[in-house]
Amino acid sequence: MGTDDKIDNKVEEAGGKVKEHVGRATDDRDLEAEGKADQSSSHVKQAVEHVKDAFKS
């Protein structure tokens, strides 16, 4: 996995943050939860990327 995947993960994380904040501001608990889930998914993917990078070295 390369730079494109890392960028996609960061975009997913940023989108999750936006969803979370919009959900909180509009009192939409579903949107807020979806944003948190997107961020969690992104963090897992980023952790996998770090492990793969460690084994490449």
C-alpha positions as CSV (number, residue, x, y, z in Angstrom):
1,M,0.0,0.0,0.0
2,G,1.3,3.3,-0.9
3,T,0.9,7.0,-0.6
4,D,-2.5,6.9,-2.2
5,D,-3.9,4.7,0.5
6,K,-2.4,6.8,3.2
7,I,-4.0,9.9,1.7
8,D,-7.4,8.1,1.4
9,N,-7.1,7.2,5.1
10,K,-6.5,10.8,6.1
11,V,-9.4,12.0,4.0
12,E,-11.6,9.4,5.6
13,E,-10.5,10.5,9.0
14,A,-11.1,14.2,8.2
15,G,-14.6,13.4,6.8
16,G,-15.4,11.5,10.0
17,K,-14.4,14.5,12.1
18,V,-16.7,16.7,10.0
19,K,-19.6,14.3,10.3
20,E,-19.0,14.0,14.1
21,H,-19.0,17.8,14.6
22,V,-22.0,18.4,12.3
23,G,-23.9,15.6,14.1
24,R,-23.0,17.1,17.4
25,A,-24.0,20.7,16.3
26,T,-27.3,19.5,14.9
27,D,-28.0,17.0,17.7
28,D,-28.0,14.2,15.1
29,R,-26.7,11.3,17.1
30,D,-26.6,8.9,14.1
31,L,-24.4,11.3,12.1
32,E,-22.2,11.8,15.1
33,A,-21.8,8.1,15.6
34,E,-21.1,7.6,11.9
35,G,-18.4,10.1,12.0
36,K,-16.8,8.4,15.0
37,A,-17.0,5.1,13.2
38,D,-15.3,6.6,10.1
39,Q,-12.5,7.9,12.3
40,S,-12.1,4.5,14.0
41,S,-11.9,2.7,10.7
42,S,-9.4,5.2,9.4
43,H,-7.2,4.8,12.5
44,V,-7.2,1.0,12.1
45,K,-6.2,1.3,8.4
46,Q,-3.4,3.7,9.4
47,A,-2.1,1.3,12.0
48,V,-2.0,-1.4,9.4
49,E,0.0,0.9,7.1
50,H,2.5,1.6,9.9
51,V,3.0,-2.1,10.5
52,K,3.5,-2.7,6.8
53,D,6.0,0.1,6.6
54,A,7.9,-1.3,9.6
55,F,8.3,-4.7,7.8
56,K,9.5,-3.0,4.6
57,S,12.4,-1.5,6.4
